Amino acid sequence: MSDCGTRAVSVIGFIGSVFSPWYRWSGRKDPENHVCINVATYGPGGRFTMTDRGRSALRQSPRRFDVGPSSMRWESGQLIVDVNEISGPPLIGRVRGQIRVTPRAVTHVELPLTPDGAHIWRPFGPVSDIEVDLEAPGWQWSGHGYFDANFGTRALEEDFAYWTWGRFPHRGGSTCFYDATRLDGSELGAGFHFDPDGTAQEIALPEKLGFRRSFWAVKRETRGDAGAKPRQVMNMLDAPFYSRSMVETTLDGTTSVGVHEALDLTRFRSPWLKPMLAVRVPRRANWLFGR
């Protein structure tokens, strides 16, 4: 998120693109044949890019991850993302430039999301600085950022019905909440506070608070002080099964605006959704480096 609060960016690298209909239709047997660097920009002139690419587009090493024309690399304590993508409708155009994420520290927290550890959340840099330099007017800014990963050996919809996640700047660091309803009816509720030096502390969970549904009527809730009224400050990404937005809540009497996600896996499981997604997530099976 930018310091001024009017712009934001998200970047997700996928091996086995979990939200790709092409990966689902393939039977999810070959994750390295469905790779992606998903880049979305939010604010004036925002764009969305998510191209499902084949095995030939993938190169990886301990410090570098290339997918077609875009890449991520770890260098001198920074995650450097070089972006060269084409955005999908309704605003089609090239998204090109560089994003630098600098964690204040790298944590050692790992949270199993299911009892058997089939899904893991790993918040590497929950307190980070970000610099954005894209080839578009107004898309050169800095702000506060976040760097994490999710790992899994099963499809999300095989284990979850619904989840929410939120990361809120708080007490000089950041506070994260992870809540999920599993398909077996059990629930996950976890909260962590991270200091800038990487110190992590699991915290008592504040009250769960609902707020206005998304444009596609995805249910949304987050955590906050009793009596607080969370609200959306900026819509970021709105899909029939997914909402990402800037949300304001109150923690320990202090107002905080952070990034919030809600994911309805029951909807995502529906077969009617996959052809809709294919419009937003094109498949480009072949790529040759150096072409």
Secondary structure as a PSIPRED ss2 file (coil, helix, strand):
# PSIPRED VFORMAT (PSIPRED V4.0)

   1 M C   1.000  0.000  0.000
   2 S E   0.000  0.000  1.000
   3 D C   1.000  0.000  0.000
   4 C C   1.000  0.000  0.000
   5 G C   1.000  0.000  0.000
   6 T C   1.000  0.000  0.000
   7 R C   1.000  0.000  0.000
   8 A E   0.000  0.000  1.000
   9 V E   0.000  0.000  1.000
  10 S E   0.000  0.000  1.000
  11 V E   0.000  0.000  1.000
  12 I E   0.000  0.000  1.000
  13 G E   0.000  0.000  1.000
  14 F E   0.000  0.000  1.000
  15 I E   0.000  0.000  1.000
  16 G C   1.000  0.000  0.000
  17 S C   1.000  0.000  0.000
  18 V C   1.000  0.000  0.000
  19 F C   1.000  0.000  0.000
  20 S C   1.000  0.000  0.000
  21 P H   0.000  1.000  0.000
  22 W H   0.000  1.000  0.000
  23 Y H   0.000  1.000  0.000
  24 R H   0.000  1.000  0.000
  25 W H   0.000  1.000  0.000
  26 S C   1.000  0.000  0.000
  27 G C   1.000  0.000  0.000
  28 R C   1.000  0.000  0.000
  29 K C   1.000  0.000  0.000
  30 D C   1.000  0.000  0.000
  31 P H   0.000  1.000  0.000
  32 E H   0.000  1.000  0.000
  33 N H   0.000  1.000  0.000
  34 H C   1.000  0.000  0.000
  35 V E   0.000  0.000  1.000
  36 C E   0.000  0.000  1.000
  37 I E   0.000  0.000  1.000
  38 N E   0.000  0.000  1.000
  39 V E   0.000  0.000  1.000
  40 A E   0.000  0.000  1.000
  41 T E   0.000  0.000  1.000
  42 Y E   0.000  0.000  1.000
  43 G C   1.000  0.000  0.000
  44 P C   1.000  0.000  0.000
  45 G C   1.000  0.000  0.000
  46 G C   1.000  0.000  0.000
  47 R C   1.000  0.000  0.000
  48 F E   0.000  0.000  1.000
  49 T E   0.000  0.000  1.000
  50 M C   1.000  0.000  0.000
  51 T C   1.000  0.000  0.000
  52 D E   0.000  0.000  1.000
  53 R E   0.000  0.000  1.000
  54 G C   1.000  0.000  0.000
  55 R H   0.000  1.000  0.000
  56 S H   0.000  1.000  0.000
  57 A H   0.000  1.000  0.000
  58 L E   0.000  0.000  1.000
  59 R E   0.000  0.000  1.000
  60 Q E   0.000  0.000  1.000
  61 S E   0.000  0.000  1.000
  62 P C   1.000  0.000  0.000
  63 R C   1.000  0.000  0.000
  64 R E   0.000  0.000  1.000
  65 F E   0.000  0.000  1.000
  66 D E   0.000  0.000  1.000
  67 V E   0.000  0.000  1.000
  68 G C   1.000  0.000  0.000
  69 P C   1.000  0.000  0.000
  70 S E   0.000  0.000  1.000
  71 S E   0.000  0.000  1.000
  72 M E   0.000  0.000  1.000
  73 R E   0.000  0.000  1.000
  74 W E   0.000  0.000  1.000
  75 E E   0.000  0.000  1.000
  76 S C   1.000  0.000  0.000
  77 G C   1.000  0.000  0.000
  78 Q E   0.000  0.000  1.000
  79 L E   0.000  0.000  1.000
  80 I E   0.000  0.000  1.000
  81 V E   0.000  0.000  1.000
  82 D E   0.000  0.000  1.000
  83 V E   0.000  0.000  1.000
  84 N E   0.000  0.000  1.000
  85 E E   0.000  0.000  1.000
  86 I E   0.000  0.000  1.000
  87 S C   1.000  0.000  0.000
  88 G C   1.000  0.000  0.000
  89 P C   1.000  0.000  0.000
  90 P C   1.000  0.000  0.000
  91 L C   1.000  0.000  0.000
  92 I C   1.000  0.000  0.000
  93 G C   1.000  0.000  0.000
  94 R E   0.000  0.000  1.000
  95 V E   0.000  0.000  1.000
  96 R E   0.000  0.000  1.000
  97 G E   0.000  0.000  1.000
  98 Q E   0.000  0.000  1.000
  99 I E   0.000  0.000  1.000
 100 R E   0.000  0.000  1.000
 101 V E   0.000  0.000  1.000
 102 T E   0.000  0.000  1.000
 103 P E   0.000  0.000  1.000
 104 R C   1.000  0.000  0.000
 105 A C   1.000  0.000  0.000
 106 V C   1.000  0.000  0.000
 107 T C   1.000  0.000  0.000
 108 H C   1.000  0.000  0.000
 109 V C   1.000  0.000  0.000
 110 E C   1.000  0.000  0.000
 111 L E   0.000  0.000  1.000
 112 P E   0.000  0.000  1.000
 113 L C   1.000  0.000  0.000
 114 T C   1.000  0.000  0.000
 115 P C   1.000  0.000  0.000
 116 D C   1.000  0.000  0.000
 117 G C   1.000  0.000  0.000
 118 A C   1.000  0.000  0.000
 119 H E   0.000  0.000  1.000
 120 I E   0.000  0.000  1.000
 121 W E   0.000  0.000  1.000
 122 R E   0.000  0.000  1.000
 123 P E   0.000  0.000  1.000
 124 F E   0.000  0.000  1.000
 125 G E   0.000  0.000  1.000
 126 P E   0.000  0.000  1.000
 127 V E   0.000  0.000  1.000
 128 S E   0.000  0.000  1.000
 129 D E   0.000  0.000  1.000
 130 I E   0.000  0.000  1.000
 131 E E   0.000  0.000  1.000
 132 V E   0.000  0.000  1.000
 133 D E   0.000  0.000  1.000
 134 L E   0.000  0.000  1.000
 135 E C   1.000  0.000  0.000
 136 A C   1.000  0.000  0.000
 137 P C   1.000  0.000  0.000
 138 G C   1.000  0.000  0.000
 139 W C   1.000  0.000  0.000
 140 Q E   0.000  0.000  1.000
 141 W E   0.000  0.000  1.000
 142 S E   0.000  0.000  1.000
 143 G E   0.000  0.000  1.000
 144 H E   0.000  0.000  1.000
 145 G E   0.000  0.000  1.000
 146 Y E   0.000  0.000  1.000
 147 F E   0.000  0.000  1.000
 148 D E   0.000  0.000  1.000
 149 A E   0.000  0.000  1.000
 150 N E   0.000  0.000  1.000
 151 F E   0.000  0.000  1.000
 152 G E   0.000  0.000  1.000
 153 T C   1.000  0.000  0.000
 154 R C   1.000  0.000  0.000
 155 A C   1.000  0.000  0.000
 156 L H   0.000  1.000  0.000
 157 E H   0.000  1.000  0.000
 158 E H   0.000  1.000  0.000
 159 D C   1.000  0.000  0.000
 160 F E   0.000  0.000  1.000
 161 A E   0.000  0.000  1.000
 162 Y E   0.000  0.000  1.000
 163 W E   0.000  0.000  1.000
 164 T E   0.000  0.000  1.000
 165 W E   0.000  0.000  1.000
 166 G E   0.000  0.000  1.000
 167 R E   0.000  0.000  1.000
 168 F E   0.000  0.000  1.000
 169 P E   0.000  0.000  1.000
 170 H E   0.000  0.000  1.000
 171 R C   1.000  0.000  0.000
 172 G C   1.000  0.000  0.000
 173 G E   0.000  0.000  1.000
 174 S E   0.000  0.000  1.000
 175 T E   0.000  0.000  1.000
 176 C E   0.000  0.000  1.000
 177 F E   0.000  0.000  1.000
 178 Y E   0.000  0.000  1.000
 179 D E   0.000  0.000  1.000
 180 A E   0.000  0.000  1.000
 181 T E   0.000  0.000  1.000
 182 R E   0.000  0.000  1.000
 183 L C   1.000  0.000  0.000
 184 D C   1.000  0.000  0.000
 185 G C   1.000  0.000  0.000
 186 S C   1.000  0.000  0.000
 187 E E   0.000  0.000  1.000
 188 L E   0.000  0.000  1.000
 189 G E   0.000  0.000  1.000
 190 A E   0.000  0.000  1.000
 191 G E   0.000  0.000  1.000
 192 F E   0.000  0.000  1.000
 193 H E   0.000  0.000  1.000
 194 F E   0.000  0.000  1.000
 195 D C   1.000  0.000  0.000
 196 P C   1.000  0.000  0.000
 197 D C   1.000  0.000  0.000
 198 G C   1.000  0.000  0.000
 199 T C   1.000  0.000  0.000
 200 A E   0.000  0.000  1.000
 201 Q E   0.000  0.000  1.000
 202 E E   0.000  0.000  1.000
 203 I C   1.000  0.000  0.000
 204 A C   1.000  0.000  0.000
 205 L C   1.000  0.000  0.000
 206 P C   1.000  0.000  0.000
 207 E E   0.000  0.000  1.000
 208 K E   0.000  0.000  1.000
 209 L E   0.000  0.000  1.000
 210 G E   0.000  0.000  1.000
 211 F E   0.000  0.000  1.000
 212 R C   1.000  0.000  0.000
 213 R C   1.000  0.000  0.000
 214 S C   1.000  0.000  0.000
 215 F C   1.000  0.000  0.000
 216 W C   1.000  0.000  0.000
 217 A C   1.000  0.000  0.000
 218 V C   1.000  0.000  0.000
 219 K C   1.000  0.000  0.000
 220 R E   0.000  0.000  1.000
 221 E E   0.000  0.000  1.000
 222 T E   0.000  0.000  1.000
 223 R E   0.000  0.000  1.000
 224 G E   0.000  0.000  1.000
 225 D C   1.000  0.000  0.000
 226 A C   1.000  0.000  0.000
 227 G C   1.000  0.000  0.000
 228 A C   1.000  0.000  0.000
 229 K C   1.000  0.000  0.000
 230 P C   1.000  0.000  0.000
 231 R E   0.000  0.000  1.000
 232 Q E   0.000  0.000  1.000
 233 V E   0.000  0.000  1.000
 234 M E   0.000  0.000  1.000
 235 N E   0.000  0.000  1.000
 236 M E   0.000  0.000  1.000
 237 L E   0.000  0.000  1.000
 238 D E   0.000  0.000  1.000
 239 A E   0.000  0.000  1.000
 240 P C   1.000  0.000  0.000
 241 F C   1.000  0.000  0.000
 242 Y E   0.000  0.000  1.000
 243 S E   0.000  0.000  1.000
 244 R E   0.000  0.000  1.000
 245 S E   0.000  0.000  1.000
 246 M E   0.000  0.000  1.000
 247 V E   0.000  0.000  1.000
 248 E E   0.000  0.000  1.000
 249 T E   0.000  0.000  1.000
 250 T E   0.000  0.000  1.000
 251 L E   0.000  0.000  1.000
 252 D C   1.000  0.000  0.000
 253 G C   1.000  0.000  0.000
 254 T E   0.000  0.000  1.000
 255 T E   0.000  0.000  1.000
 256 S E   0.000  0.000  1.000
 257 V E   0.000  0.000  1.000
 258 G E   0.000  0.000  1.000
 259 V E   0.000  0.000  1.000
 260 H E   0.000  0.000  1.000
 261 E E   0.000  0.000  1.000
 262 A E   0.000  0.000  1.000
 263 L E   0.000  0.000  1.000
 264 D E   0.000  0.000  1.000
 265 L H   0.000  1.000  0.000
 266 T H   0.000  1.000  0.000
 267 R H   0.000  1.000  0.000
 268 F H   0.000  1.000  0.000
 269 R C   1.000  0.000  0.000
 270 S C   1.000  0.000  0.000
 271 P C   1.000  0.000  0.000
 272 W C   1.000  0.000  0.000
 273 L H   0.000  1.000  0.000
 274 K H   0.000  1.000  0.000
 275 P H   0.000  1.000  0.000
 276 M H   0.000  1.000  0.000
 277 L H   0.000  1.000  0.000
 278 A H   0.000  1.000  0.000
 279 V H   0.000  1.000  0.000
 280 R H   0.000  1.000  0.000
 281 V C   1.000  0.000  0.000
 282 P C   1.000  0.000  0.000
 283 R E   0.000  0.000  1.000
 284 R E   0.000  0.000  1.000
 285 A C   1.000  0.000  0.000
 286 N C   1.000  0.000  0.000
 287 W C   1.000  0.000  0.000
 288 L C   1.000  0.000  0.000
 289 F C   1.000  0.000  0.000
 290 G C   1.000  0.000  0.000
 291 R C   1.000  0.000  0.000
